[in-house]
Amino acid sequence: MGAEANITGLTRGGTLWTPLFVTALDEHKCIGCGRCFKVCPRDVLTIVQRALDDVDLDDDDDDDDDDSDNSFMTLSNALDCIGCEACSRVCPKACFTHEALPVAA
């Protein structure tokens, strides 16, 4: 058997396109701002409340007013990802990892 081909598609103009699907989310870097949740067209993400003992109450990193240290995003439906990478484009902390994936057998 040869190498597996990655999933590809065509743009409306007929250009070949290889989607990069979300494969990981670094929950420790996530600030829970919700930007990725708002732009995801497929409900791939869910916001989760941190346990109180996981919250750093002395965090002086106030570089963004809408950061929420008491929550973070998690991948709840990763198989629904369409590979648009909208989540990565809006993430201020670069929490996401994306990869081209092979066609499922």
Secondary structure as UniProt FT lines:
FT   STRAND          9..10
FT   TURN            12..13
FT   STRAND          16..17
FT   STRAND          21..25
FT   TURN            27..29
FT   HELIX           35..39
FT   TURN            41..42
FT   STRAND          45..49
FT   HELIX           52..54
FT   TURN            57..58
FT   TURN            65..66
FT   TURN            69..70
FT   STRAND          71..75
FT   HELIX           78..80
FT   HELIX           86..90
FT   TURN            92..93
FT   STRAND          96..99
//
